[in-house]
């Protein structure tokens, strides 16, 4: 890869880093992305098919979509910053993200999925944090790319560019997926028109405690996951004068949380449950009328996750009934388990071993977390294709989802070369 190409990857990553946006609100990100895709198409003189917003997905399958009052400020911020009118029109209402596809010659249909959203974390502004020291810190206060999705967008663009410039023959599709952190964007893209007929699917993540120079050719054992939004509705009353007249939503939620952590583990495999947030009450002298809970259930398999989800619902219903409350229980989003295919892992591992700068190749590693790329992986696998989710190591000074997170920009080039070479190898050797 040329020095100019390396510099372009870094420049792109830093641009996306400066403008982080949360799930289903990636309006400006999508606009920047479309600009870059059109530049790549012009530079390579390739007819690139581009779908933006609704056209890139099945709109009816979106999950965890914020309400209009939350979407609108981000839409207006993107407009004020100079987002393209055509992209704003295509994404209005929270239909963010894009898909790029091109075809050349007679070959297989291969997909690459990268995610584009950010996290509600305040980015440090001290000189010890490189984005602040070198002038590309987040310009959206309270939000930052603290999981590497800015690098993922850049890798997706760089891989597309490299494949276009190479000898690849077949159909190549890149999914720039929104709302991964919400678990909401994978399913609509998997159910959309561009996932149809894929024979191979690659997904990628940087870091995850793997250092720069290390590549994991495929993850296994990702946890199936669901996010739950539950509201306990009781009856308010004066806490001193008439406490007996109230139905205390805080009592109900306290019982629910305590009992949720008592859900029996399952003999068939690992399960997880967590209550991560509670919003309840108004004052110390008022019986709380409402209490809202954000919780999650995970399982080593999709079936185990369903078990925990069912037990969580039953536990919450019993707690509500005990304290005279009503329960509103909603599944905000969920994702299945899907493992990388060994045959594809072998190809990626062989390719990565020959990439200059890759010092260690790990065939497979346990993921230990959840990812909604599994929807795309599962669709490809269900239709007889192969999928792999690989990790390209990057030195990061702090953990993912923390304010001090950053990526080693040397890993951008390693990721692009590993992916582009793997895609060309797959196309050249497909039976």
LOKOLPA-307072 format. One record per atom (N, C-alpha, C): x, y, z. Coordinates in pm, whole numbers, padded with zeros to 5 digits, always signed. Layout:
# residues N
XYZ/...
# end
This chain:
# residues 431
+00085-00119+00000/+00000+00000+00000/+00089+00124+00000/+00052+00222-00081/+00134+00342-00094/+00119+00433+00028/+00218+00523+00041/+00214+00619+00151/+00089+00705+00141/+00051+00742+00017/-00069+00824-00003/-00193+00750+00045/-00198+00619+00019/-00313+00540+00062/-00320+00533+00214/-00204+00515+00279/-00201+00512+00426/-00250+00645+00483/-00200+00753+00427/-00240+00885+00475/-00390+00908+00455/-00443+00856+00345/-00586+00873+00318/-00669+00798+00421/-00626+00678+00460/-00697+00603+00563/-00699+00679+00694/-00585+00733+00733/-00578+00809+00859/-00666+00933+00852/-00661+01003+00741/-00742+01124+00726/-00891+01092+00735/-00932+00985+00669/-01073+00946+00675/-01114+00910+00817/-01032+00828+00882/-01067+00786+01018/-01081+00907+01109/-00993+01003+01099/-00998+01120+01186/-01119+01209+01156/-01157+01214+01030/-01278+01289+00996/-01401+01226+01060/-01417+01096+01045/-01533+01029+01106/-01526+01037+01259/-01405+01036+01314/-01393+01045+01459/-01445+01178+01512/-01427+01283+01436/-01467+01417+01482/-01618+01435+01489/-01693+01354+01415/-01838+01375+01406/-01915+01248+01445/-01900+01201+01567/-01971+01079+01609/-02121+01104+01624/-02199+01003+01589/-02344+01012+01604/-02398+00879+01657/-02502+00883+01739/-02556+00759+01797/-02645+00684+01697/-02684+00563+01735/-02759+00474+01648/-02887+00535+01594/-02911+00515+01465/-03026+00566+01389/-03028+00719+01379/-02917+00781+01423/-02904+00927+01411/-02776+00963+01337/-02722+00870+01259/-02596+00891+01188/-02619+00964+01056/-02686+01078+01063/-02721+01153+00942/-02598+01214+00874/-02516+01284+00951/-02397+01345+00893/-02294+01240+00856/-02282+01137+00938/-02192+01026+00906/-02227+00965+00771/-02357+00944+00746/-02399+00886+00619/-02367+00979+00503/-02383+01109+00526/-02351+01206+00422/-02202+01203+00389/-02117+01204+00491/-01973+01192+00468/-01938+01063+00394/-02004+00957+00434/-01981+00826+00373/-02016+00827+00225/-02130+00884+00190/-02171+00890+00049/-02072+00972-00032/-02026+01083+00024/-01923+01162-00045/-01800+01078-00076/-01753+01003+00022/-01634+00921+00003/-01658+00811-00100/-01774+00749-00096/-01805+00644-00193/-01807+00699-00335/-01861+00817-00352/-01865+00876-00487/-01724+00914-00533/-01640+00961-00441/-01501+00991-00477/-01428+00866-00522/-01450+00757-00449/-01386+00630-00484/-01432+00583-00622/-01562+00592-00648/-01615+00551-00778/-01556+00633-00891/-01544+00765-00869/-01488+00853-00973/-01339+00823-00995/-01267+00801-00886/-01122+00779-00897/-01089+00647-00966/-01174+00549-00948/-01148+00417-01007/-01226+00395-01137/-01307+00494-01173/-01388+00487-01296/-01473+00361-01300/-01542+00336-01186/-01626+00218-01171/-01770+00262-01149/-01862+00189-01209/-02004+00216-01188/-02046+00152-01056/-02059+00231-00954/-02087+00182-00820/-02235+00201-00788/-02301+00091-00754/-02441+00098-00714/-02447+00139-00567/-02524+00242-00537/-02527+00297-00402/-02671+00307-00353/-02697+00247-00238/-02829+00255-00175/-02813+00324-00040/-02898+00423-00016/-02888+00503+00105/-03020+00497+00181/-03011+00483+00312/-03131+00490+00395/-03225+00372+00374/-03350+00403+00349/-03453+00300+00333/-03417+00196+00228/-03353+00240+00120/-03322+00149+00010/-03217+00045+00049/-03141+00072+00156/-03032-00017+00195/-03078-00130+00287/-03205-00129+00326/-03251-00221+00430/-03397-00255+00412/-03448-00339+00501/-03592-00357+00516/-03636-00264+00628/-03701-00152+00597/-03733-00052+00700/-03820-00105+00812/-03899-00208+00783/-03991-00261+00885/-03919-00342+00992/-03793-00376+00970/-03720-00461+01064/-03630-00382+01159/-03634-00250+01154/-03551-00173+01246/-03592-00200+01391/-03493-00200+01479/-03518-00217+01622/-03450-00105+01699/-03503-00079+01820/-03446+00021+01910/-03437+00159+01846/-03540+00198+01772/-03540+00328+01705/-03583+00436+01804/-03504+00542+01821/-03545+00651+01911/-03671+00719+01860/-03739+00791+01950/-03860+00861+01908/-03822+00987+01831/-03922+01047+01768/-03899+01161+01679/-03832+01277+01752/-03867+01297+01879/-03808+01407+01955/-03659+01390+01974/-03611+01266+01973/-03469+01239+01986/-03399+01244+01851/-03467+01201+01747/-03408+01201+01613/-03390+01343+01558/-03488+01428+01581/-03493+01559+01515/-03370+01647+01543/-03322+01659+01668/-03205+01745+01690/-03082+01699+01613/-03064+01568+01600/-02949+01517+01527/-02964+01542+01376/-03087+01533+01329/-03114+01562+01188/-03083+01708+01158/-03127+01798+01245/-03104+01941+01224/-02957+01975+01240/-02889+01911+01333/-02746+01935+01349/-02672+01896+01221/-02709+01783+01162/-02646+01741+01037/-02674+01840+00925/-02797+01890+00919/-02832+01988+00816/-02747+02115+00833/-02736+02161+00958/-02659+02283+00984/-02512+02264+00954/-02462+02143+00972/-02321+02117+00947/-02291+02104+00798/-02394+02089+00717/-02374+02084+00573/-02396+01948+00510/-02471+01862+00575/-02502+01732+00516/-02575+01749+00384/-02552+01658+00293/-02612+01666+00160/-02764+01657+00167/-02835+01744+00095/-02982+01738+00096/-03037+01604+00050/-02974+01541-00050/-03026+01413-00098/-03009+01303+00008/-02900+01309+00084/-02880+01211+00190/-02977+01237+00305/-02998+01361+00339/-03094+01394+00445/-03234+01347+00407/-03271+01365+00283/-03402+01318+00238/-03413+01166+00250/-03306+01095+00216/-03308+00949+00218/-03305+00892+00360/-03250+00968+00455/-03231+00916+00590/-03329+00974+00692/-03410+01071+00653/-03500+01137+00748/-03590+01034+00817/-03606+01050+00946/-03684+00955+01023/-03600+00846+01086/-03466+00856+01071/-03379+00758+01132/-03345+00639+01044/-03352+00656+00913/-03317+00548+00820/-03175+00572+00770/-03079+00556+00860/-02941+00590+00828/-02864+00468+00775/-02741+00494+00732/-02658+00388+00677/-02666+00380+00526/-02581+00296+00469/-02574+00283+00324/-02517+00148+00285/-02540+00111+00159/-02481-00009+00100/-02420+00029-00033/-02298-00019-00059/-02233+00004-00188/-02205-00130-00253/-02232-00139-00383/-02213-00266-00455/-02157-00241-00593/-02068-00331-00637/-02025-00328-00776/-02005-00470-00825/-02016-00486-00955/-02000-00618-01017/-01902-00608-01132/-01822-00715-01144/-01724-00720-01253/-01700-00867-01288/-01725-00903-01411/-01697-01038-01455/-01785-01142-01390/-01740-01266-01400/-01816-01380-01351/-01748-01435-01226/-01809-01413-01110/-01749-01460-00986/-01850-01460-00875/-01809-01492-00754/-01902-01506-00643/-01953-01372-00592/-02058-01379-00512/-02114-01260-00446/-02062-01258-00302/-01982-01155-00270/-01915-01145-00141/-01958-01016-00072/-01985-01023+00057/-02025-00906+00133/-01927-00875+00244/-01919-00748+00280/-01841-00702+00395/-01930-00611+00477/-01936-00636+00605/-02018-00552+00694/-01930-00476+00792/-01951-00343+00800/-01887-00258+00900/-01996-00173+00966/-01973-00132+01091/-02072-00052+01163/-02025+00092+01176/-02119+00186+01200/-02087+00328+01184/-02126+00415+01304/-02191+00362+01407/-02244+00447+01514/-02145+00465+01627/-02176+00559+01718/-02088+00595+01828/-02160+00577+01961/-02094+00621+02069/-02143+00597+02204/-02158+00728+02283/-02251+00728+02378/-02271+00844+02464/-02165+00844+02574/-02045+00886+02537/-01932+00897+02629/-01862+01029+02600/-01830+01103+02704/-01760+01230+02688/-01613+01204+02658/-01564+01260+02548/-01424+01238+02512/-01333+01333+02588/-01221+01283+02643/-01129+01370+02716/-01073+01481+02626/-01038+01593+02689/-00978+01703+02613/-00837+01735+02662/-00774+01639+02730/-00638+01662+02779/-00535+01613+02678/-00414+01658+02695/-00307+01631+02599/-00261+01485+02599/-00300+01410+02700/-00264+01269+02703/-00350+01185+02610/-00461+01243+02564/-00553+01172+02473/-00522+01218+02331/-00476+01126+02246/-00423+01164+02114/-00522+01242+02027/-00650+01201+02019/-00741+01281+01937/-00750+01428+01981/-00740+01453+02112/-00740+01591+02161/-00608+01658+02130/-00498+01587+02151/-00366+01646+02129/-00340+01678+01982/-00399+01597+01892/-00370+01614+01749/-00486+01673+01671/-00587+01724+01742/-00688+01807+01678/-00803+01735+01610/-00833+01610+01649/-00950+01546+01590/-01044+01489+01694/-01045+01549+01811/-01139+01512+01917/-01282+01533+01870/-01375+01458+01929/-01516+01470+01897/-01565+01614+01909/-01638+01660+01808/-01700+01791+01812/-01842+01785+01865/-01889+01667+01901/-02021+01648+01961/-02002+01613+02108/-02021+01711+02195/-01996+01689+02337/-02087+01579+02391/-02028+01494+02473/-02103+01383+02531/-02112+01261+02443/-02044+01263+02329/-02049+01150+02236/-01911+01130+02177/-01870+01004+02161/-01742+00977+02097/-01740+00838+02035/-01647+00818+01945/-01621+00685+01890/-01530+00612+01988/-01591+00545+02084/-01517+00477+02189/-01514+00326+02169/-01545+00281+02047/-01540+00137+02020/-01474+00106+01887/-01428+00210+01816/-01355+00186+01692/-01439+00186+01567/-01565+00230+01574/-01647+00227+01453/-01602+00329+01350/-01534+00434+01394/-01474+00527+01299/-01367+00455+01216/-01293+00368+01282/-01195+00286+01208/-01266+00187+01117/-01378+00132+01162/-01451+00034+01080/-01502+00096+00951/-01561+00216+00960/-01607+00285+00838/-01489+00304+00743/-01379+00349+00798/-01260+00373+00717/-01210+00244+00651/-01210+00137+00726/-01167+00007+00672/-01261-00038+00561/-01391-00019+00579/-01486-00054+00475/-01459+00022+00346/-01437+00153+00358/-01408+00234+00240/-01276+00193+00177/-01174+00173+00259/-01043+00136+00206/-01044+00000+00138/-01119-00093+00195/-01127-00227+00134/-01198-00220+00000/-01307-00145-00005/-01377-00127-00132/-01284-00068-00237/-01211+00034-00200/-01118+00099-00292/-01012+00001-00341/-00957-00078-00249/-00852-00174-00286/-00905-00283-00378/-01026-00331-00350/-01085-00436-00434/-01117-00382-00573/-01166-00259-00580/-01194-00198-00710/-01068-00184-00793/-00956-00154-00727/-00830-00134-00799/-00759-00265-00833/-00807-00376-00779/-00743-00505-00800/-00803-00584-00915/-00782-00715-00909/-00825-00804-01017/-00952-00881-00982/-01022-00838-00880/-01142-00910-00834/-01245-00923-00945/-01303-01043-00955/-01416-01065-01044/-01530-01127-00963/-01644-01067-00973/-01762-01111-00900/-01844-00991-00857/-01923-01007-00754/-02002-00898-00698/-01957-00873-00556/-01926-00749-00525/-01878-00712-00392/-01973-00608-00333/-02021-00634-00213/-02117-00548-00147/-02066-00510-00009/-02064-00381+00021/-02022-00334+00153/-02143-00275+00225/-02171-00329+00343/-02282-00283+00427/-02226-00188+00533/-02260-00061+00525/-02224+00037+00626/-02343+00048+00721/-02339-00033+00826/-02458-00057+00909/-02470+00040+01025/-02587+00098+01043/-02612+00184+01158/-02650+00102+01282/-02649+00170+01397/-02715+00124+01520/-02667-00011+01573/-02538-00040+01560/-02489-00165+01617/-02493-00162+01769/-02456-00047+01827/-02452-00039+01973/-02590-00058+02035/-02694-00030+01959/-02831-00053+02004/-02880-00194+01971/-02802-00267+01893/-02847-00398+01845/-02964-00385+01748/-02975-00270+01681/-03095-00244+01602/-03078-00244+01452/-02954-00238+01401/-02935-00219+01258/-02901-00344+01179/-02859-00450+01247/-02818-00570+01175/-02932-00641+01106/-03043-00656+01175/-03155-00730+01118/-03214-00662+00994/-03240-00530+00996/-03296-00470+00874/-03204-00481+00754/-03073-00478+00773/-02984-00497+00659/-02980-00642+00615/-02989-00734+00712/-02992-00876+00677/-03119-00913+00603/-03228-00844+00633/-03355-00872+00567/-03376-00786+00442/-03282-00698+00414/-03294-00609+00300/-03254-00675+00170/-03268-00603+00058/-03245-00661-00074/-03100-00695-00104/-03006-00628-00039/-02866-00648-00075/-02802-00769-00008/-02871-00827+00089/-02821-00951+00150/-02862-01074+00071/-02954-01058-00020/-03003-01172-00098/-02895-01223-00192/-02873-01354-00188/-02780-01416-00281/-02633-01409-00244/-02602-01356-00126/-02461-01352-00086/-02409-01495-00062/-02291-01521-00114/-02229-01652-00094/-02126-01650+00018/-02072-01532+00045/-01973-01515+00151/-02000-01383+00221/-01976-01380+00351/-01993-01258+00429/-01878-01246+00527/-01812-01131+00524/-01707-01098+00620/-01754-00981+00706/-01722-00984+00834/-01742-00870+00923/-01613-00849+00998/-01591-00729+01049/-01461-00698+01109/-01476-00607+01230/-01388-00626+01326/-01378-00537+01442/-01231-00518+01473/-01195-00398+01520/-01057-00373+01561/-01044-00392+01712/-00924-00430+01754/-00891-00431+01895/-00942-00551+01972/-01034-00522+02065/-01091-00625+02153/-00980-00700+02227/-00882-00621+02274/-00769-00671+02353/-00668-00752+02272/-00678-00746+02139/-00577-00805+02053/-00487-00692+02003/-00355-00704+02014/-00265-00593+01983/-00245-00574+01833/-00190-00458+01799/-00153-00432+01660/-00057-00540+01610/-00086-00591+01491/-00003-00697+01435/-00061-00835+01453/-00172-00846+01526/-00238-00975+01545/-00372-00975+01472/-00403-01085+01407/-00531-01101+01337/-00597-01229+01385/-00723-01219+01423/-00806-01336+01453/-00892-01361+01331/-00876-01477+01269/-00942-01502+01141/-01092-01525+01153/-01139-01557+01273/-01283-01576+01289/-01319-01592+01436/-01422-01523+01480/-01467-01540+01617/-01565-01657+01626/-01569-01716+01743/-01667-01819+01775/-01732-01784+01909/-01845-01842+01933/-01917-01828+02059/-01957-01685+02094/-02004-01606+01997/-02065-01479+02036/-02193-01508+02113/-02226-01425+02210/-02345-01448+02289/-02467-01392+02218/-02574-01471+02212/-02703-01418+02168/-02751-01319+02275/-02822-01215+02235/-02850-01104+02325/-02988-01045+02300/-03050-00992+02406/-03168-00907+02388/-03163-00794+02489/-03206-00676+02444/-03221-00559+02530/-03369-00546+02567/-03396-00522+02695/-03533-00514+02746/-03558-00375+02804/-03675-00321+02773/-03721-00197+02834/-03850-00229+02908/-03849-00218+03041/-03965-00255+03123/-04007-00136+03209/-04137-00114+03218/-04190-00006+03302/-04293-00063+03399/-04274-00033+03527/-04368-00072+03632/-04457+00049+03661/-04587+00030+03654/-04682+00140+03672/-04768+00111+03795/-04757+00197+03896/-04833+00180+04020/-04928+00295+04044/-04942+00334+04171/-05032+00443+04209/-04959+00531+04309/-04951+00660+04282/-04883+00749+04374/-04972+00781+04494/-04908+00820+04605/-04979+00860+04727/-04881+00937+04815/-04932+01005+04916/-04847+01077+05011/-04778+00974+05101/-04645+00979+05105/-04569+00878+05176/-04588+00883+05327/-04626+01001+05381/-04648+01012+05524/-04792+00998+05565/-04880+01063+05492/-05021+01068+05530/-05098+00944+05489/-05067+00890+05372/-05149+00778+05321/-05066+00679+05241/-04960+00624+05299/-04876+00530+05222/-04953+00406+05179/-05055+00369+05255/-05133+00250+05223/-05217+00265+05098/-05234+00388+05054/-05315+00412+04934/-05233+00402+04805/-05104+00387+04817/-05019+00380+04699/-04982+00238+04660/-04949+00221+04535/-04888+00097+04484/-04749+00136+04435/-04649+00095+04511/-04515+00151+04498/-04434+00085+04386/-04413+00162+04279/-04338+00109+04165/-04192+00083+04200/-04138+00160+04295/-03999+00136+04336/-03986+00004+04412/-04084-00025+04497/-04083-00156+04561/-04088-00268+04458/-04172-00250+04357/-04185-00352+04253/-04054-00371+04178/-03990-00259+04141/-03868-00271+04063/-03753-00326+04149/-03752-00291+04280/-03649-00346+04368/-03662-00497+04379/-03785-00544+04391/-03808-00689+04396/-03768-00754+04264/-03804-00688+04155/-03774-00743+04022/-03623-00756+04001/-03549-00652+04037/-03405-00654+04015/-03340-00762+04101/-03377-00767+04228/-03318-00867+04317/-03345-01009+04266/-03467-01033+04221/-03503-01168+04176/-03445-01200+04038/-03422-01096+03957/-03364-01121+03824/-03226-01185+03836/-03149-01139+03934/-03017-01196+03952/-03022-01335+04016/-03141-01377+04054/-03160-01512+04106/-03212-01610+04003/-03227-01566+03877/-03270-01658+03772/-03168-01771+03761/-03211-01896+03767/-03115-02006+03764/-03034-02009+03635/-02905-02034+03650/-02825-02059+03532/-02875-02187+03466/-02831-02212+03343/-02885-02326+03267/-02777-02431+03245/-02814-02558+03258/-02717-02666+03245/-02664-02681+03103/-02736-02624+03004/-02694-02639+02865/-02585-02542+02824/-02556-02442+02909/-02452-02348+02872/-02462-02217+02948/-02374-02125+02911/-02359-01999+02980/-02478-01906+02955/-02522-01837+03060/-02626-01736+03048/-02585-01612+03126/-02643-01499+03090/-02616-01373+03156/-02746-01294+03171/-02757-01216+03281/-02865-01122+03296/-02809-00998+03365/-02856-00881+03325/-02809-00759+03389/-02917-00652+03383/-02930-00579+03492/-03012-00457+03495/-02915-00341+03499/-02913-00262+03393/-02812-00159+03380/-02857-00020+03414/-02990+00002+03421/-03037+00137+03449/-03177+00133+03508/-03201+00221+03608/-03334+00237+03668/-03365+00386+03676/-03481+00425+03630/-03531+00562+03646/-03664+00552+03721/-03671+00616+03839/-03792+00599+03920/-03808+00713+04019/-03935+00743+04048/-03968+00833+04156/-03949+00980+04126/-04007+01063+04216/-03999+01208+04201/-03952+01277+04327/-03984+01222+04445/-03951+01289+04569/-03952+01188+04684/-03882+01223+04793/-03875+01131+04906/-04009+01112+04976/-04103+01206+04959/-04231+01196+05030/-04346+01156+04939/-04313+01099+04823/-04416+01055+04728/-04395+00908+04695/-04501+00828+04710/-04496+00689+04664/-04479+00690+04512/-04375+00623+04464/-04343+00629+04320/-04451+00559+04237/-04496+00630+04136/-04599+00576+04047/-04541+00497+03930/-04419+00535+03887/-04358+00469+03771/-04211+00440+03798/-04166+00330+03745/-04024+00295+03749/-03989+00226+03618/-03883+00274+03554/-03843+00220+03425/-03707+00150+03438/-03694+00038+03374/-03575-00044+03385/-03520-00077+03246/-03389-00063+03230/-03321-00112+03111/-03241-00235+03152/-03268-00347+03088/-03205-00473+03126/-03165-00549+02999/-03088-00655+03019/-03050-00737+02906/-03039-00883+02949/-03056-00971+02852/-03037-01114+02872/-02945-01164+02761/-02853-01253+02797/-02762-01311+02699/-02752-01460+02722/-02715-01530+02616/-02697-01674+02628/-02592-01725+02532/-02530-01836+02568/-02428-01896+02484/-02484-01940+02350/-02614-01970+02347/-02684-02000+02222/-02809-01913+02215/-02868-01906+02098/-02991-01830+02082/-03101-01888+02171/-03104-02019+02185/-03205-02085+02269/-03185-02051+02416/-03060-02044+02461/-03034-02008+02600/-03071-01863+02627/-03046-01775+02531/-03089-01637+02548/-03241-01630+02560/-03312-01708+02479/-03458-01709+02487/-03505-01757+02624/-03434-01854+02681/-03468-01901+02816/-03456-01787+02918/-03343-01715+02915/-03323-01607+03012/-03424-01496+02989/-03450-01466+02864/-03549-01361+02833/-03686-01398+02889/-03727-01523+02873/-03855-01567+02926/-03860-01563+03077/-03751-01605+03142/-03746-01601+03288/-03743-01458+03340/-03678-01370+03267/-03675-01230+03307/-03814-01168+03301/-03888-01199+03196/-04026-01151+03186/-04112-01206+03300/-04098-01334+03327/-04178-01396+03433/-04145-01334+03570/-04017-01310+03595/-03974-01250+03721/-04029-01109+03737/-04025-01031+03630/-04076-00894+03636/-04228-00893+03655/-04297-00984+03587/-04443-00991+03601/-04482-01025+03745/-04410-01119+03805/-04441-01159+03943/-04415-01044+04040/-04306-00970+04020/-04275-00856+04107/-04380-00747+04095/-04426-00721+03972/-04530-00621+03953/-04659-00662+04023/-04698-00786+04007/-04822-00835+04070/-04812-00830+04221/-04697-00862+04277/-04678-00862+04423/-04705-00725+04482/-04672-00619+04409/-04684-00484+04463/-04797-00405+04396/-04889-00475+04334/-05009-00410+04279/-04982-00322+04159/-04879-00349+04085/-04843-00266+03969/-04873-00338+03838/-04883-00260+03733/-04891-00313+03597/-04750-00313+03538/-04728-00401+03442/-04596-00410+03379/-04607-00393+03229/-04520-00307+03175/-04502-00294+03031/-04364-00349+02999/-04358-00458+02924/-04232-00530+02899/-04209-00535+02749/-04105-00470+02702/-04078-00464+02559/-03935-00510+02527/-03922-00587+02421/-03790-00624+02369/-03748-00515+02271/-03646-00439+02310/-03600-00329+02226/-03523-00380+02105/-03439-00479+02127/-03360-00536+02017/-03303-00669+02063/-03262-00750+01967/-03199-00877+02000/-03116-00925+01882/-03025-01017+01909/-02942-01072+01802/-02911-01218+01834/-02897-01301+01730/-02871-01444+01750/-02722-01474+01760/-02691-01597+01792/-02552-01643+01783/-02526-01693+01641/-02409-01663+01590/-02364-01719+01462/-02212-01729+01468/-02159-01848+01445/-02015-01871+01452/-01950-01859+01313/-01825-01822+01314/-01749-01818+01188/-01731-01959+01133/-01735-01970+01001/-01719-02100+00934/-01571-02134+00917/-01535-02257+00955/-01396-02299+00952/-01331-02289+00817/-01406-02320+00713/-01349-02316+00577/-01306-02175+00539/-01388-02075+00578/-01355-01936+00548/-01245-01885+00642/-01249-01928+00766/-01144-01893+00862/-01007-01935+00809/-00998-02053+00752/-00871-02103+00699/-00817-02012+00588/-00906-01966+00502/-00864-01877+00393/-00809-01747+00450/-00883-01686+00543/-00841-01558+00601/-00709-01574+00676/-00694-01682+00750/-00571-01705+00825/-00451-01717+00731/-00467-01790+00620/-00358-01805+00524/-00320-01671+00462/-00421-01592+00428/-00396-01460+00369/-00326-01368+00469/-00379-01362+00591/-00325-01271+00692/-00178-01300+00722/-00141-01426+00716/-00002-01465+00746/+00097-01404+00648/+00049-01367+00529/+00136-01310+00427/+00128-01158+00420/+00048-01095+00506/+00035-00949+00506/+00151-00888+00584/+00222-00798+00520/+00335-00732+00585/+00287-00653+00706/+00344-00682+00822/+00302-00615+00945/+00219-00701+01036/+00162-00809+00983/+00091-00905+01067/+00193-01001+01126/+00204-01000+01256/+00306-01078+01326/+00252-01208+01384/+00122-01215+01406/+00064-01336+01467/-00077-01353+01414/-00109-01473+01371/-00244-01507+01326/-00304-01608+01422/-00422-01575+01473/-00496-01664+01561/-00615-01717+01480/-00624-01846+01457/-00734-01896+01373/-00872-01856+01426/-00900-01888+01552/-01030-01852+01610/-01011-01809+01754/-01104-01728+01802/-01104-01686+01942/-01248-01667+01985/-01273-01693+02112/-01406-01672+02167/-01434-01523+02177/-01553-01483+02139/-01589-01341+02136/-01628-01291+02275/-01715-01365+02343/-01751-01331+02479/-01848-01217+02495/-01888-01155+02385/-01985-01046+02388/-02090-01072+02279/-02161-00969+02236/-02267-00988+02137/-02248-00892+02021/-02306-00924+01907/-02290-00847+01784/-02408-00873+01693/-02468-00766+01638/-02582-00791+01550/-02541-00815+01405/-02409-00818+01377/-02363-00870+01248/-02405-01015+01231/-02437-01080+01341/-02478-01221+01334/-02605-01240+01252/-02687-01138+01239/-02805-01150+01153/-02764-01173+01008/-02667-01093+00960/-02618-01111+00824/-02544-01244+00809/-02463-01278+00908/-02392-01406+00903/-02491-01522+00895/-02592-01517+00979/-02690-01625+00984/-02767-01637+00853/-02803-01524+00793/-02876-01532+00666/-02791-01599+00558/-02665-01558+00549/-02576-01618+00449/-02559-01767+00476/-02538-01803+00601/-02519-01944+00635/-02646-02025+00612/-02761-01969+00644/-02887-02040+00622/-02913-02067+00475/-02856-01983+00388/-02875-02000+00244/-02759-02074+00179/-02678-02140+00262/-02572-02226+00210/-02438-02160+00192/-02424-02034+00234/-02297-01964+00219/-02209-01974+00342/-02097-01904+00339/-02000-01904+00447/-01982-01763+00502/-01958-01753+00634/-01940-01623+00697/-01828-01631+00799/-01759-01519+00818/-01659-01510+00924/-01652-01367+00975/-01639-01357+01106/-01622-01229+01174/-01479-01226+01226/-01395-01140+01167/-01256-01138+01205/-01222-01017+01292/-01115-01029+01366/-01066-00921+01450/-00927-00882+01401/-00910-00753+01377/-00778-00700+01344/-00729-00625+01467/-00623-00676+01527/-00575-00618+01651/-00534-00473+01638/-00552-00399+01744/-00502-00261+01750/-00466-00230+01894/-00352-00168+01914/-00317-00123+02048/-00413-00012+02088/-00481-00030+02200/-00570+00077+02248/-00536+00107+02394/-00516+00235+02425/-00467+00272+02557/-00566+00250+02669/-00692+00236+02637/-00794+00208+02736/-00894+00111+02674/-00981+00054+02756/-01075-00046+02707/-01179+00015+02614/-01242-00070+02534/-01357-00028+02456/-01466+00026+02549/-01542+00123+02498/-01653+00183+02572/-01605+00261+02694/-01485+00316+02687/-01435+00403+02793/-01383+00533+02731/-01376+00643+02809/-01336+00772+02751/-01197+00774+02691/-01104+00693+02744/-00967+00696+02695/-00941+00609+02575/-01045+00548+02518/-01024+00456+02405/-00972+00531+02283/-00881+00467+02213/-00830+00517+02085/-00778+00397+02008/-00750+00413+01880/-00696+00302+01801/-00558+00338+01750/-00478+00236+01728/-00349+00251+01662/-00376+00255+01512/-00350+00368+01451/-00389+00386+01311/-00309+00299+01215/-00202+00237+01261/-00131+00140+01177/-00220+00020+01145/-00317-00007+01230/-00403-00124+01209/-00500-00104+01093/-00524+00020+01052/-00615+00045+00940/-00563-00022+00813/-00436-00001+00786/-00374-00059+00666/-00373-00211+00674/-00341-00266+00791/-00339-00411+00807/-00477-00471+00782/-00581-00402+00830/-00717-00451+00810/-00756-00449+00663/-00725-00339+00596/-00762-00327+00454/-00691-00433+00371/-00563-00451+00394/-00489-00549+00314/-00537-00692+00343/-00564-00721+00469/-00613-00855+00504/-00747-00882+00439/-00838-00787+00447/-00972-00805+00391/-00968-00809+00238/-00901-00713+00178/-00899-00707+00031/-00833-00831-00028/-00722-00874+00031/-00654-00994-00019/-00740-01119+00004/-00810-01124+00116/-00899-01239+00142/-01012-01244+00042/-01068-01129+00010/-01178-01124-00085/-01131-01169-00224/-01014-01123-00264/-00961-01165-00394/-00928-01315-00393/-00877-01365-00281/-00847-01509-00272/-00975-01592-00280/-01078-01550-00210/-01205-01622-00213/-01260-01627-00356/-01255-01512-00424/-01308-01507-00560/-01227-01594-00655/-01096-01596-00636/-01010-01669-00729/-01016-01819-00709/-01051-01861-00589/-01044-02005-00559/-01181-02069-00540/-01289-01993-00556/-01420-02053-00540/-01439-02164-00643/-01490-02279-00599/-01510-02389-00693/-01605-02350-00806/
# end
